């Protein structure tokens, strides 16, 4: 009798254990879905903002602020609920990056006044570095959400992509760049494809067609880099021996050299070809217009001269965060490295860039988790090329999110 009672007690405890485990697993999966959806929304805020503002023009001035405010509240709530007890320092470098930025921000405030709102600093820079970097990121979910979210703009193409002088704004082009990059990433690297996500990815490529026809050169370049990077990563992660891999790389190198040497002839040929078909491609036409005016760099050379003249005055410690406009009258230098050097000097730049650069090299040498690698490379392609040619370093949350993920331990094991 006692044996039967013990067995029944054991079976009861066993059933309770598995029931509790099932409940915990379900809650963990739900939290995982929720957190990775938040991260995907954070990446796609500019695109969502443009879609909502195009549908409801009266909200055009406040949508982005509301979206970021809601997200920051949700991120902080989730962080204090699940992560604060196990917060860990990823690396000493991460601490040094945050510490350097905060010290420079305070010193700037003391020297020349507040040049960057504390809210912008928190949302665009510190939130990605301190909070999002602590979360358990599921790369597969982030990629899928980043493919699905931009589809909401598809029914409103005409309103979203309003053209001025047969072109669309640079801001609009860069807002939808993550949609294009993540669509390319999913189609080229994901082995376990979902039909719905695959259709969404193909739909997202319509954004690339519109951007190619009417948008920014930098966005087109970023998308081309993404295609090449994803192809290389697929080769590396699949671990399949390819006897023609060296030949393929050689061919790509030769084609790249030919394109660089004969770039003007190629641009003129393609422009004439498309124009002959009745298709106007702003990407080519803008290059031709600027080349005829003697300014293909779109005024960047003049900005670079101003940058250099002011930079040499305070090369070591810089002029202060977001101080370029204060000293030069130009909003920003259109290059995040130049802006970083100008704002926090050589020393501050080295503290931030060296660990990021060395970590990035380690990541490329040994790519571990397949899906998470895809997220990271997609973010690099979506943020770094654009930040080298346009935009404000301190108002670029995508770039700081990329930096925070590069510094995570799990990607460098």
SEMAR-653215 format. One line per 2 residues: number of its first residue (from 1); their letters; for each residue x negated, y, z of C-alpha. Coordinates in steps of 0.001 Angstrom, whole numbers, m for minus. Layout:
! residues N
NUM) A) X/Y/Z; ...
END
This chain:
! residues 413
1) XX) 0/0/0; m2812/2371/931
3) XX) m4583/1603/m2356; m1426/2417/m4325
5) XX) m1011/5657/m2341; m4635/6648/m2983
7) XX) m4254/5915/m6688; m1093/7989/m6911
9) XX) m2796/10862/m5071; m5783/10595/m7418
11) XX) m3523/10591/m10498; m1584/13573/m9140
13) XX) m4781/15557/m8508; m6045/14591/m11945
15) XX) m2835/15813/m13611; m2949/19070/m11640
17) XX) m6602/19572/m12623; m5945/19088/m16340
19) XX) m2825/21269/m16171; m4793/24088/m14528
21) XX) m7621/23623/m17013; m5154/23847/m19898
23) XX) m3652/27053/m18485; m7110/28578/m17954
25) XX) m8195/27575/m21482; m5056/29115/m22987
27) XX) m5557/32341/m21051; m9232/32413/m22102
29) XX) m8257/31995/m25750; m5639/34737/m25456
31) XX) m8188/37079/m23844; m10719/36190/m26543
33) XX) m8190/37072/m29253; m7289/40310/m27484
35) XX) m10886/41471/m26926; m12069/40707/m30440
37) XX) m8997/42441/m31852; m9974/45538/m29841
39) XX) m13516/45397/m31265; m12158/45052/m34821
41) XX) m9824/48000/m34229; m12762/50044/m32930
43) XX) m14644/49303/m36169; m11634/50241/m38319
45) XX) m10357/53336/m36473; m11324/55760/m39309
47) XX) m9419/53681/m41896; m6368/53224/m39651
49) XX) m6445/56957/m38905; m6373/57853/m42623
51) XX) m3546/55402/m43345; m1357/56712/m40494
53) XX) m2127/60352/m41343; m1236/59767/m45010
55) XX) 2108/58250/m44010; 2876/60879/m41351
57) XX) 997/64084/m42326; 2097/65864/m39149
59) XX) m175/63508/m37172; m3247/64167/m39318
61) XX) m5022/66246/m36660; m4540/63961/m33680
63) XX) m4343/60321/m34791; m8040/59494/m34453
65) XX) m8288/61098/m31020; m5233/59139/m29826
67) XX) m6563/55872/m31271; m9954/56264/m29608
69) XX) m8356/57364/m26322; m6084/54300/m26260
71) XX) m8985/51996/m27164; m11313/53434/m24543
73) XX) m8628/52920/m21862; m8064/49328/m22981
75) XX) m11801/48617/m23134; m12440/50008/m19646
77) XX) m9430/48184/m18181; m10565/44884/m19712
79) XX) m14146/45486/m18587; m13241/46181/m14947
81) XX) m10823/43252/m14956; m13125/40585/m16394
83) XX) m16729/41701/m16744; m17823/44090/m14001
85) XX) m18620/41245/m11571; m20935/39604/m14067
87) XX) m22370/42671/m15775; m25933/41942/m16784
89) XX) m28711/43962/m18263; m29320/42650/m21759
91) XX) m32852/44005/m21919; m34966/46706/m20338
93) XX) m34816/48328/m23775; m31022/48691/m23514
95) XX) m31390/50534/m20223; m34130/52733/m21650
97) XX) m31964/53648/m24662; m29011/54697/m22492
99) XX) m31250/56443/m19937; m33061/58400/m22687
101) XX) m29790/59564/m24258; m28291/60693/m20935
103) XX) m31462/62547/m19860; m31714/64269/m23254
105) XX) m28041/65219/m23098; m28473/66847/m19664
107) XX) m31656/68676/m20742; m29905/69974/m23869
109) XX) m27046/71276/m21753; m29530/73091/m19510
111) XX) m31583/74570/m22378; m29045/75667/m24998
113) XX) m25632/74746/m23624; m23240/71948/m24507
115) XX) m23645/71045/m28194; m21781/67727/m27996
117) XX) m18588/67100/m26041; m19041/64649/m23164
119) XX) m15984/62783/m24481; m17677/62236/m27846
121) XX) m20848/61048/m26115; m18871/58528/m24050
123) XX) m16613/57222/m26851; m19043/57219/m29778
125) XX) m22336/56345/m28066; m22070/55061/m24486
127) XX) m18923/52937/m24913; m20518/50714/m27600
129) XX) m23864/50566/m25756; m22542/49836/m22252
131) XX) m19071/48276/m22459; m18514/46553/m25810
133) XX) m22004/45025/m25684; m21013/43158/m22490
135) XX) m18008/41415/m24044; m17880/37859/m25335
137) XX) m17839/38475/m29063; m16488/35756/m31325
139) XX) m17915/36629/m34715; m15403/34566/m36659
141) XX) m12464/36377/m35050; m14016/39829/m35517
143) XX) m14634/39161/m39213; m11078/37916/m39755
145) XX) m9501/40828/m37877; m11709/43308/m39775
147) XX) m10448/41787/m43022; m6784/41777/m41974
149) XX) m6454/45227/m40363; m7251/47379/m43470
151) XX) m4540/45588/m45462; m1996/47892/m43767
153) XX) m3141/50625/m46157; m2396/48644/m49320
155) XX) 1278/49701/m49689; 188/53330/m49392
157) XX) m2697/53390/m51909; m1417/56446/m53745
159) XX) m1015/58465/m50557; m4268/57264/m48978
161) XX) m6488/57737/m52037; m5359/61185/m53077
163) XX) m7882/62511/m55572; m9325/65988/m55897
165) XX) m11075/66699/m59222; m10976/62971/m60056
167) XX) m12841/62051/m56853; m12097/61104/m53262
169) XX) m13778/62511/m50176; m16959/61030/m48740
171) XX) m15222/60600/m45382; m12476/58510/m46947
173) XX) m15023/56393/m48816; m16982/55612/m45638
175) XX) m13789/54995/m43628; m12912/52026/m45851
177) XX) m16487/50775/m46237; m16169/48285/m43304
179) XX) m13101/46779/m45011; m15135/46207/m48173
181) XX) m18206/44898/m46327; m16276/42466/m44129
183) XX) m14274/41232/m47123; m17530/40528/m48973
185) XX) m18974/38885/m45846; m15964/36622/m45387
187) XX) m15776/35544/m49028; m19515/34851/m49353
189) XX) m20412/33330/m45978; m17373/31812/m44274
191) XX) m17147/28055/m44844; m13884/27562/m42925
193) XX) m11652/29826/m44995; m8076/30659/m44034
195) XX) m5686/31228/m46966; m4091/34343/m45464
197) XX) m7464/35913/m44604; m8847/34998/m48051
199) XX) m5934/36775/m49749; m6454/39782/m47445
201) XX) m10167/39840/m48297; m9405/39850/m52032
203) XX) m6890/42652/m51472; m9487/44634/m49511
205) XX) m11771/44522/m52545; m9286/46872/m54241
207) XX) m10693/49518/m51898; m14125/48882/m53410
209) XX) m12775/49303/m56948; m11231/52659/m56017
211) XX) m14370/53787/m54186; m16532/52690/m57130
213) XX) m14359/54639/m59576; m13834/57793/m57520
215) XX) m15962/57702/m54378; m19386/58091/m52827
217) XX) m22645/56734/m54237; m23799/55743/m50752
219) XX) m20772/53503/m50229; m21354/51696/m53521
221) XX) m25016/51204/m52583; m24033/49828/m49151
223) XX) m21630/47320/m50712; m24308/46142/m53168
225) XX) m26779/45701/m50296; m24131/43693/m48409
227) XX) m23681/41297/m51333; m27427/40681/m51515
229) XX) m27827/40302/m47732; m24920/37868/m47399
231) XX) m26304/35769/m50234; m29689/35567/m48504
233) XX) m28114/34736/m45140; m25978/32002/m46627
235) XX) m29110/30452/m48100; m30951/30699/m44768
237) XX) m28135/29410/m42560; m27125/26483/m44766
239) XX) m30678/25132/m44443; m30437/23645/m47892
241) XX) m33589/23347/m49911; m33291/25321/m53101
243) XX) m36159/24679/m55531; m35145/27787/m57487
245) XX) m34917/30117/m54476; m38304/31758/m55196
247) XX) m37382/32152/m58865; m34061/33778/m57909
249) XX) m35787/36231/m55566; m38339/36985/m58295
251) XX) m35584/37618/m60856; m33755/39920/m58459
253) XX) m37008/41810/m57812; m37690/42186/m61545
255) XX) m34117/43379/m62202; m34415/45863/m59325
257) XX) m37688/47258/m60743; m36122/47558/m64214
259) XX) m33114/49383/m62759; m35390/51809/m60877
261) XX) m37552/52502/m63953; m34683/52872/m66435
263) XX) m32088/54193/m63978; m31125/57251/m66048
265) XX) m30742/55317/m69275; m28627/52710/m67463
267) XX) m26425/55350/m65813; m25842/57197/m69124
269) XX) m25136/53913/m70944; m22611/52703/m68342
271) XX) m20947/56121/m68144; m20523/56236/m71932
273) XX) m19304/52628/m71951; m16567/53238/m69363
275) XX) m15615/56607/m70865; m15252/54871/m74227
277) XX) m12741/52533/m72604; m10835/55482/m71158
279) XX) m12099/54783/m67614; m13676/57594/m65620
281) XX) m16189/56363/m63026; m16980/59152/m60573
283) XX) m20014/57230/m59291; m21789/57644/m62653
285) XX) m20347/61032/m63575; m21471/62617/m60306
287) XX) m25043/61368/m60796; m25090/62772/m64345
289) XX) m23681/66151/m63230; m26245/66459/m60450
291) XX) m29084/65338/m62720; m28215/68016/m65280
293) XX) m28150/70606/m62490; m31520/69362/m61250
295) XX) m30149/68224/m57896; m29428/64507/m57787
297) XX) m30208/64548/m54066; m27142/66811/m53549
299) XX) m29153/69494/m51735; m30962/67041/m49425
301) XX) m34425/68335/m50434; m33633/71824/m49171
303) XX) m32285/70386/m45905; m35409/68237/m45541
305) XX) m37630/71320/m45859; m35643/73089/m43137
307) XX) m35866/69983/m40948; m39632/69718/m41338
309) XX) m40215/73423/m40654; m38284/73248/m37353
311) XX) m39344/69745/m36335; m43067/70599/m36157
313) XX) m42278/73247/m33510; m41199/70597/m30965
315) XX) m42300/67233/m32352; m42773/65246/m29137
317) XX) m39608/65888/m27124; m37309/67469/m29717
319) XX) m34887/70368/m29592; m31955/68675/m27840
321) XX) m29027/66417/m28710; m26958/67710/m31669
323) XX) m29022/70901/m31792; m29724/70963/m35552
325) XX) m26885/73394/m36264; m27942/75630/m33352
327) XX) m31480/76087/m34715; m30923/75870/m38491
329) XX) m27295/76776/m39195; m26874/73438/m40988
331) XX) m24465/70970/m39357; m26807/67954/m39514
333) XX) m29727/66715/m41654; m27788/63865/m43352
335) XX) m30240/61245/m42089; m29944/59635/m38664
337) XX) m33716/59154/m38315; m34382/62823/m39112
339) XX) m31656/63867/m36690; m33018/61617/m33966
341) XX) m36549/62978/m34445; m35271/66553/m34431
343) XX) m33022/66089/m31392; m35050/63869/m29042
345) XX) m38518/64025/m30594; m41033/61340/m31464
347) XX) m41139/59928/m27925; m37364/59589/m27556
349) XX) m37051/58164/m31070; m39705/55530/m30388
351) XX) m37962/54494/m27148; m34757/53857/m29114
353) XX) m35945/52705/m32543; m38902/50434/m31684
355) XX) m36905/47881/m29629; m34069/47972/m32170
357) XX) m36476/47441/m35070; m38408/44623/m33372
359) XX) m35152/42932/m32295; m33804/43210/m35852
361) XX) m36906/41464/m37198; m36436/38602/m34705
363) XX) m32786/38319/m35703; m33602/38012/m39406
365) XX) m36287/35427/m38698; m34042/33131/m36662
367) XX) m30371/33583/m37299; m28589/31403/m34747
369) XX) m24808/31523/m34551; m23430/31545/m38078
371) XX) m20342/33694/m37602; m21940/36147/m35158
373) XX) m24814/36620/m37581; m22285/37520/m40245
375) XX) m20728/40192/m38007; m24085/41723/m37205
377) XX) m25325/41829/m40800; m21965/43196/m41948
379) XX) m22200/45990/m39380; m25784/46761/m40414
381) XX) m24705/47034/m44068; m21642/49113/m43150
383) XX) m23480/51579/m40901; m27225/51906/m41557
385) XX) m27397/52758/m45309; m24685/55407/m44933
387) XX) m26345/56863/m41832; m29576/57268/m43813
389) XX) m27837/59494/m46388; m24960/61198/m44609
391) XX) m23085/61709/m41368; m23845/62826/m37828
393) XX) m25862/60455/m35624; m23933/61374/m32457
395) XX) m20511/61000/m34094; m21160/57564/m35598
397) XX) m19727/54862/m33283; m20256/52137/m35885
399) XX) m24006/52783/m35903; m24262/52682/m32086
401) XX) m22164/49504/m31979; m24623/47972/m34453
403) XX) m27562/49042/m32286; m25954/47581/m29152
405) XX) m25417/44187/m30837; m28966/44122/m32193
407) XX) m30233/44522/m28628; m28150/41615/m27292
409) XX) m30181/38631/m26117; m28033/35986/m27798
411) XX) m28958/37185/m31298; m32693/36978/m30654
413) X) m32988/33495/m29073
END
